[in-house]
Amino acid sequence: MTVPLRHFLVGLTLLGGALLAGIGLIVDAVPGLGGLVHVHLFLIGWVCVTIMGAMTQFVPVWSGTTLHSRRLASAQLALVVGGLVGFAAALALGRLALLAVFGTVMLVGFWTFVYNVGRTLGTVEELDVTERHFAVALAFFVVLTALGVLLAADLGSGFLAGFGVSHGGVRGAHVTLAVFGAVLTTIYGALYQLGTMFTQTELHGVDHRLRAVEEVGHPVGVVALAAGRLIGSTALARLGAALIPLAALAFAVVLARRLFEMRVERTPMHTRYAVVALALAAWAATAAPAWLRSPTAREHVLGGPGGAPLLLLGVVGFVILGTLYHVVPFVVWVERYSDRLGFEAVPMVDDLYDDRLAAADGTLLFVGTALVVAADLLAGASGTTLGGGARGPALAGMSLVTLGVAVFAVNAVRVIRRHSPGTLARVALGRFGARSASRGTDGGDGDAPGDGDGPGDGDAPGDGDGPGDGPAAVE
């Protein structure tokens, strides 16, 4: 239990830093290369760290196998976050010579994650649609992190010019592989599983044809767009620019059909998935014209005007927050209440969080995202940051998004603090939190005696993960 929850808590903390950096960019208060600080804290600090935690927990469950190594799962978080914090500090302080060092630390962390999950998937005889997407995403992670280290080294030395490739070309390929290759491929794969499981529906009829369009068109499009941007080939990039939005529209229809045919009571997760389907279709409609005109232009890296907030907030943000509204309570419920089921009254998974807080954060996030998109459209702005539009609406929108994330974080932390068998410090800090508790510095959370010190709380020697926190407990 502690490994994924630790990833989620750390990711939420870094998301707060990213959103504050975004507000700082709007008011010109971020020093150094503030735009890169903002982007990396958002995409690596929140999105990728959350993906790492989710894959580590649920790939073994979905695949019916065992995680290759829980020690590596703990190490990947420390390496990626440690490298990211140093990387962001170097960007803010203008210490460009240190970027390659911290970038290499992040690369080691990501490759540790890829190796661990890849070895886990390697035990599966036949990969399903979700597992195939994850395998492709892992390959994208390997390439994009290598390009990232090259970019970091080039910022301090400019050595790429000697190899006949431009910094801008490598940057375009890196961003393409990161956002569309690693992140969006993972999201598509996860939602094929989650979208059917949590709506109690199945793909049928046109869904299978649309899935085939996405499953082939998206990865081929990502490779074509990234390669075209890398070598400056407009024709190759334009192929990818046509395939990626087409695949996005196909997937948006599949997701919308799952929600329309839903057979269960609506939850905050379903509401956020509905926003995702709408935002994904809107992004494809705005990205396609801009990309087909100029797919290698720097200002079109994530699409046309409004593309960055539609994609990063409306799609990626709402998917992650919507999924966490089930995943965090589910993981805690399994660890705390599953053994009591049938012997005493226990709460349902959706009873663990506060409905009023969920409604509040959903409203704040939706209105805030809409304002940031409107600000970009009014200013005709596009790029990779979330605050590049008209200053007033952008500032208001980012402020509402930040407040919405804070409300969500309060709701999620309340679930962990009130219902987790271990203390919040132990979940967040692992063995360091356990040492703090043993010295009496952690006041506990009012749970049962021992405060989570049983064999399943993640305090086994070596890797910080007890025998009760793995896939078997979830199954």
Buried (B, 14 or more C-beta within 10 A) or exposed (E): BBBBBBBBBBBBBBBBBBBBBBBBBBEEEBEBBBBBBBBBBBBBBBBBBBBBBBBBBBBBBBBEBEBBBBBBBBBBBBBBBBBBBBBBBBBBEEBBEBBBBBBBBBBBBBBBBBBBBBEBBEEBEEBBBBBBBBBBBBBBBBBBBBBBBBBBBBBBEEEBEEEEBBBBBBBBBBBBBBBBBBBBBBBBBBBBBBBBEBBEBEBEEEBEEBBEBBBEBBBBBBBBBBBBBBBBBBEBBBBBBBBBBBBBBBBBBBBBBBBEBBEEEEBBBBBBBBBBBBBBBBBBBBBBEBBBEBBBBBBBBBBBBBBBBBBBBBBBBBBBBBBBBBBBBBBBBBBBBEEEEEEEEBEEBBEBBBEEBBEBBBEBBBBBBBBBBBBBBBBEBBBBBBBBBBBEBBBBBBBBBBBBBBBBBBBBBBBBBBBBBBBBBBBBBBBEBBBBBEEEEBEBBEBEEEBBBEEBBBBBEEBBBBEBBBBEBBE
